[in-house]
Amino acid sequence: MTKGTEMDIYGLIGQRIQEQRKKAGLTVEELAEMASISPSFLAYLEHGKKKASVLTIKKLAEGLSIPAGRLLDEVRPRRPH
């Protein structure tokens, strides 16, 4: 996996976290508190700037009341045509 591909994957996971958070009607602060992480770390995750551990993803999913797999399912970077 190349560095660019790795960053694409974390960006996709971050987008899913943000989408699900907004769908749940939660603020960054509220979800961060539920997951026992700082709001700034959550913001970095949502923008693909930091990597989440499996435990953090599990806690975020619990806060969002969704299966953790929904944040990870079919995370494949797009390939150039």
C-alpha positions as CSV (number, residue, x, y, z in Angstrom):
1,M,0.0,0.0,0.0
2,T,1.4,3.4,-1.0
3,K,1.4,6.4,1.3
4,G,-1.2,8.1,-0.9
5,T,-3.5,5.1,-0.8
6,E,-3.1,4.9,3.0
7,M,-4.1,8.5,3.4
8,D,-7.1,8.0,1.0
9,I,-8.3,5.2,3.3
10,Y,-8.1,7.3,6.4
11,G,-9.8,10.2,4.6
12,L,-12.7,7.9,3.7
13,I,-13.0,6.7,7.2
14,G,-12.9,10.3,8.5
15,Q,-15.7,11.2,6.0
16,R,-17.8,8.4,7.2
17,I,-17.3,9.4,10.9
18,Q,-18.3,12.9,10.0
19,E,-21.3,11.9,8.0
20,Q,-22.6,9.5,10.7
21,R,-22.0,12.2,13.4
22,K,-24.0,14.8,11.5
23,K,-26.7,12.2,10.7
24,A,-27.0,11.5,14.5
25,G,-27.2,15.2,15.2
26,L,-24.1,15.2,17.4
27,T,-21.5,17.9,17.7
28,V,-17.8,17.1,17.5
29,E,-17.6,17.8,21.3
30,E,-20.5,15.4,22.1
31,L,-19.1,12.5,20.1
32,A,-15.6,13.1,21.3
33,E,-16.8,12.9,24.9
34,M,-18.7,9.7,24.2
35,A,-15.5,8.1,22.7
36,S,-13.2,9.5,25.4
37,I,-11.1,11.4,23.0
38,S,-10.5,15.2,22.6
39,P,-12.6,17.2,20.2
40,S,-9.5,18.3,18.3
41,F,-8.4,14.6,17.8
42,L,-11.9,13.8,16.4
43,A,-11.7,16.8,14.1
44,Y,-8.3,15.5,12.8
45,L,-9.8,12.1,12.3
46,E,-12.8,13.5,10.3
47,H,-10.3,15.3,8.0
48,G,-8.1,12.2,7.6
49,K,-5.2,13.9,9.3
50,K,-4.8,11.3,12.1
51,K,-5.2,7.6,12.3
52,A,-7.8,6.0,14.7
53,S,-7.0,2.8,16.6
54,V,-9.5,-0.1,16.4
55,L,-10.6,0.7,20.0
56,T,-11.3,4.4,19.0
57,I,-13.3,3.3,16.0
58,K,-15.3,1.0,18.2
59,K,-16.0,3.8,20.8
60,L,-17.0,6.2,18.0
61,A,-19.3,3.6,16.5
62,E,-20.9,3.0,19.9
63,G,-21.4,6.7,20.4
64,L,-23.0,6.8,16.9
65,S,-25.1,3.7,17.7
66,I,-23.9,2.0,14.6
67,P,-21.8,-1.1,14.0
68,A,-18.1,-0.3,13.7
69,G,-18.1,-2.1,10.3
70,R,-20.2,0.7,8.9
71,L,-17.2,3.1,9.3
72,L,-14.9,0.6,7.7
73,D,-17.0,-1.4,5.2
74,E,-15.8,-1.3,1.7
75,V,-13.1,1.2,2.4
76,R,-11.3,1.1,-0.9
77,P,-9.5,4.1,-2.4
78,R,-10.6,5.0,-5.9
79,R,-8.2,3.9,-8.6
80,P,-7.4,6.2,-11.5
81,H,-9.1,5.3,-14.8
